[in-house]
Amino acid sequence: MRKLIPKLYGIYFNILVLFSKRKAARKVFNVFCTIRKGKILPSQKNFIDPVKDKVHSFGEHKIQSYQWQGTKETILLLHGWESNTHRWFKLIEKLQKAGFTIVAFDAPAHGYSSGKYLHIPLYAEILEHMIQYYRPKHLVGHSVGGMSIMYHQYHHPNSDIEKIVTIASPSEFHEIITNYQQLLGFNNKVKELLDDYIFNKFGFRIRELSTSTFAKTNTKKGLLFHDRLDQIAPYHASEKVHAAWKGSQLVSTEGLTHSMHQNKVNEQIINFLES
């Protein structure tokens, strides 16, 4: 059934495009952006609930933020796709010991935040709101969280952010969309209409959403982590970003998977932020 359902979506889109191009494009985009898991689990509440800070109103969204007070500068954390703030619990423990103030938030449709969909421009817009509210000095993002940071920094190059950490983050949006097309099996006509829909909605083409392109003008200090065996976000994504980002370091691992919760990763993050 897990393999069949995506293919049924693809067949539906291929038929729908014959009758309504606009509706087909909107549907294929909405399915792509739909979040199916990532809410706070009962086992996560003891860690998360005591540090709830504020529910931020952002358009139609209610965004839950969290804060751990420290004596040093503020670090802002961005989780990945279908995750939530709890994913940072091991890093947060080390950041607290190091004395940092820590802020995190659940992206739309994740954790305690409202919504059904998430996409990079929305994540970046909420990031900008959080930066203005909490004034962090450093940003740390996992997977799509890291990609959203790079998109944000490209559009806000003069922000006061000093250091950026990305962990297992994708780079090229066109690769993600190609994988999406292959998973569902919709035809190139649908893909072209999706490209037009994204352009009309956001002002960029699928191939123009590229972290490696954004990195070329990034003047902040960066630390990139990526596992060579990552099955979710390809390792070459961080290689490409690192090659374009003059102020970056790339830490390559093997066998740590996509999540990269390990102590040796978190310790290197602390060392980078303290240096």
N, C-alpha and C positions, 0 to 999 in steps of 0.2 A: 504493500500500500504506500510506503514512503517513496518508492520509486514511481509508482503509478500516478499519484496525485499531481506532482509537478508536470508530468506529461499531459495530463488532462487540462491543466491550465494552458499549456502551450497550444493544444488543439483548439481550445476555446478562443484564444487570442487570434489564431490564424483564421478562424471562421468569422469572428467579430469584425476584423479589419475589412472584410468584404462588404460590410453593411454600414459601419460607422468608424472611420479612421480616428476621429477625435476621441470617441469613447474607448476604443481599443488602446490608444496611447495612454489615456488616463488610467485605465484599469491595470495595464502592465506596469506602470510606474507605482501605483498604489500597492500592488502585490509585492513589488520589490522592496518597498519601504515599510511594510507591515512588520510589527514586532510581535512575536508569538510567545516569548518567554522572557524572563529577566526581572519579574516582580520579587519583592522581598519574601524570602521563605521563612517559615516559623523558626528554623534553626539559626537564622541570621539576625533575628530581632534583638537579642540580648546585646549584640555588638553595636547595632545601628541605632536603635530607638533612643538610648540615653544621650546621643550627641546630635539629635535633630536640631537644626539651627533656625531655619526660616523656610516658609513656603513662598516662593517668588512667583508673582503673577507675570506671565510673559505671553501677551496675546491671549489666545484661548487656552494656554497651558498653565498648570500649576506645577512648579518645579521645586522639589524638596532638596534642600542643601543641609550639609552637616559641617560641624566645626570642632576641632580639637585644639585647644589653646596651648600655646607654647611661648617661649621667650624670644625666639628668633623669627626671621622673616617667614612669610606665608607661602606655602606650596599649594597649588590647586591641581586636583587629580581628576582625570576624565577616563571613565571606564569604556569598555568596548561594546560591541553589538550583543544584544540579548544578555546583558550582564547587569550589574548595579554596583553601588558604592562598596558593598561588602567585599568585592573581589580584591580590594586593597588592604585587607586587614593585616596581612603580614608586613607590608611596607609601612603602613601607618604605625605599627608597633615600633619599628626602627626609627621612623621619623620623629616620633614622640620622645624616644630615648635621646635623640640628637638635639631636642629642644625646639624643633620647628613648630610653627602654627600650621595646621593642616585644614584645608577646606576641600570638600568634594560635593558633588551633586548627582542626582539620578537624572539621566537624560530623559526626554519625552518618551512615554510609554514604557519606561524602565523603573524598577524600584518602586518608590512611593509616588513618583511623578505621573501626571495624567497624560492621556493621549493614546494614539494607536500607531502612529507612524514616526519614523526618524529618517532624516537624510543629513548629509554633511552641511549644507548651508544653514539649516535650522540649528544643528548642534553648535556651529560656529557663532551664530547670532546669540545663543544663550550663553556661550562662553564669554562673549564680549560683555554681556550684562553682568556676569559673575566677576569678571575682571574689574569692571567699574565699581562694583559693590564691595569686593573684598580686597582689591589692590594687591594681588599676589606678585611675588618677584620671579617665581619659577612655575613652569607647567610640566605635568607628567601625564602622558596619555597612552593607553593600551589599545592596540588595533585601530578601529575606526576613531577612537578618541584621539590617537596620535595624528591620524590623517586630518581630523577636524582642526587640531591645533595648527597644523601647517597651512591649511586653507585660511584660517583666521589670521595668522601672522602675515600672510601674503597680502591680505586686505587691510591689515592694521599694522604696518611695519614700524610705526613710531610709538607703539605701546611700550610701557615700562618693563616689560618682561625681560629678564636677563638670561635665563637658562631654560632649555627645553629638553625633555626626555621623551622619546617615543619607543614603544615596546611592541615588536611584532606588528608593525603597521603596514597596510597596503600603500601603494604609491599611485598606480595608474587606474583611474576609474574605468577606462575602456576594457581593461582585463577583467574587472569585476563584472561588467555588463556582458562580456563574452561568455564568462562562466555561467551567468544567469540565463543567457540564451540557450546554451548547451544543456543546462539542467532541465529547462522547460521545453525546449525544442520548438520555440516559435521562429518564424521565418525572418529573412532579412528586411522584408517590407515593414514588419512590426518593429524591428530594431531601428529602422530609419525614422519611423514615426515617433518612437520613444526619444530619439535624438532631437527631433524637432520640438517635442513637448518640453524636454528639459531646457532647450535653448529659449523657448518662449517664456518659461516659468522663471528661469534663473539667469539667463543671459550668457550662458556658456554651452559649448558642445561637449559631448561625452569625452572626447579626446583632450579637451582643454582642462579638465579636472585632473591635474597631475601634480602630485607632491614633489616629484623630482624637478618639475618646472618651478614650483613655488620656492623650492630650496635655493635656487640660484641667487635670489635677492635677499635671502635671510641672513641677517648680520648677527644674530644671537648665537650664543654657545649651545651646541647640541650634542646629545649622547643618544645613540641609536642602538637598540638591542634587537637581535633577530637570530632565530635558530635555523640552521641550514636545512633541517628536516621538517620545518613548519608545513603542515598540510592545509592550512587555512589561508594564510597570507604568505605569498612566495618570498623566499629569502632574497631574491634578486631585487625586490622592491627597495629594501633598505640599502643594498649596494648602490643602486641607482641614485637614491636620495643623498647618500653620503658623498658620492662622486660629485654631485652638484652643489653641495653645501660646504663652503670653505671652513666654517667654524665648527665642524662636526667630528665626532669620533664614532666609529662603528665597532661594537662588541659582538662578535660572532660566537654562537654556541652550537652544540650538537647534542640532541636528545632531551632538550628541556621543554619541548612541545610549544604550542602557541601561547599558553597562559603565562609562562615564565614567572611563577611565584617564588622561585628558589631564593634562598638566603644570599647566594653569591651574586645574584642579579641585584637584589635590594641593597646589599652592602656597597656595590659599585655605584648605585644611584646616590646613596648618602654621600659617598666620597666625592662624587662629581658636584653635588649641590654645596658641599662644604668647602670645596677648593677655591 
